[in-house]
């Protein structure tokens, strides 16, 4: 249950952040906004790390087995960019429908094939049907 609540909060925060970042971009520029977003996230993370006991060290990053996993921050910069551009072009609701559908589809493919060290799962028709229903929902939502 706790995981579901956290996921719901995460989705809500991503939607709000997309709108905020799009607004900042209109007054500054996309890379200024994206830089500020990443920099302010760094400050918040360093503060949280400092005040929560620092059970790990930045030196632990040198011990990461699959170094490509360290690309998450760089990917985050492009996530910020693509969310801003999609909210700007489609509006918050439509942009998030496509973003979430893409997340679900790619996450299922990652699980299905066990990509990036994730646990491999068996194909299930009901999951594919669920994705098709979501796509049907997008078409219905977009229908004028």
C-alpha atoms as one frame of an Amber mdcrd trajectory, in Angstrom:
protein
   0.000   0.000   0.000   2.815   2.389   0.903   4.400   1.821  -2.525   1.127
   2.749  -4.250   0.823   5.964  -2.242   4.418   6.932  -3.054   3.830   6.187
  -6.766   0.696   8.372  -6.772   2.598  11.219  -5.089   5.430  10.773  -7.605
   3.047  11.034 -10.553   1.396  14.117  -9.090   4.752  15.786  -8.463   5.935
  15.013 -12.005   2.782  16.592 -13.451   3.160  19.705 -11.317   6.885  19.928
 -12.072   6.225  19.734 -15.805   3.867  22.704 -15.625   6.242  24.704 -13.400
   9.244  24.005 -15.631   7.305  24.954 -18.750   6.372  28.265 -17.110   9.984
  28.984 -16.128  11.158  28.077 -19.642   8.837  30.671 -21.175  10.580  33.379
 -19.143  14.176  32.128 -19.311  15.004  29.417 -21.824  14.897  25.656 -21.807
  18.524  24.976 -20.891  18.572  27.666 -18.189  15.445  26.106 -16.714  16.764
  22.544 -17.017  20.067  23.588 -15.426  18.264  25.248 -12.532  16.060  22.167
 -12.058  19.076  19.856 -11.933  21.086  22.234  -9.716  18.250  22.724  -7.238
  17.721  18.938  -7.177  21.430  18.539  -6.357  21.128  20.987  -3.453  18.043
  19.211  -2.070  19.687  15.781  -2.418  22.912  16.923  -0.751  20.900  18.424
   2.106  18.852  15.245   2.522  22.035  13.135   2.419  23.697  15.370   5.015
  20.746  15.388   7.431  19.817  11.704   7.176  23.013  10.211   8.468  25.161
   9.777   5.360  25.195   5.970   5.455  26.964   5.895   2.071  29.750   7.863
   0.463  30.220   9.356  -2.968  33.223   7.049  -3.225  30.706   4.188  -3.391
  29.912   5.374  -6.919  33.341   4.118  -7.983  32.275   0.619  -6.954  29.195
   0.465  -9.175  29.401  -2.723 -11.264  27.646  -1.494 -14.385  29.027   2.004
 -14.977  26.290   2.790 -17.526  23.884   2.916 -14.579  25.539   6.219 -13.639
  23.908   7.839 -16.687  20.679   8.372 -14.704  21.558  12.014 -13.996  22.324
  12.768 -17.622  19.088  11.058 -18.622  17.353  13.252 -16.033  18.470  16.362
 -17.919  16.853  15.040 -21.089  13.731  14.028 -19.169  13.416  17.621 -17.972
  13.853  18.879 -21.546  11.368  16.449 -23.102   8.719  17.011 -20.416   8.945
  20.778 -20.877   8.668  20.501 -24.660   5.767  18.023 -24.514   3.778  20.060
 -21.954   4.426  23.163 -24.061   3.205  21.436 -27.246   0.350  19.293 -25.901
  -0.683  20.749 -22.548  -0.272  19.011 -19.174  -2.965  16.324 -19.471  -2.226
  15.141 -22.997   1.536  15.264 -22.456   1.260  13.186 -19.307  -0.939  10.602
 -21.014   1.781   9.970 -23.583   4.584  10.159 -21.007   2.929   7.659 -18.681
   1.981   5.298 -21.507   5.543   5.379 -22.790   6.873   4.727 -19.276   4.580
   1.753 -18.851   5.374   0.259 -22.255   9.154   0.650 -21.889   9.095  -0.629
 -18.296   7.177  -3.722 -19.426   9.664  -4.353 -22.238  12.548  -3.982 -19.767
  10.912  -6.522 -17.433   9.933  -8.847 -20.260  13.493  -9.164 -21.532  15.302
  -8.630 -18.213  17.159  -5.607 -19.590  19.611  -3.629 -17.421  19.763  -6.381
 -14.816  16.072  -6.269 -13.958  14.262  -9.453 -13.067  12.865 -11.096 -16.203
   9.118 -11.756 -16.182   6.992 -14.009 -18.366   4.778 -12.500 -21.068   1.192
 -12.049 -19.933  -1.625 -11.218 -22.323  -3.492  -9.272 -19.651  -0.600  -6.801
 -19.367  -0.544  -6.274 -23.123  -4.332  -5.845 -23.104  -3.916  -3.271 -20.307
  -1.490  -1.270 -22.431  -3.880  -1.470 -25.396  -6.707  -0.202 -23.164  -4.541
   2.734 -22.073  -3.837   3.579 -25.715  -7.594   3.359 -26.345  -8.070   5.781
 -23.461  -5.673   8.241 -25.071  -7.601   8.052 -28.325 -10.870   8.589 -26.436
  -9.432  11.498 -24.443  -8.047  13.125 -27.579 -11.201  12.561 -29.655 -12.957
  15.798 -30.592
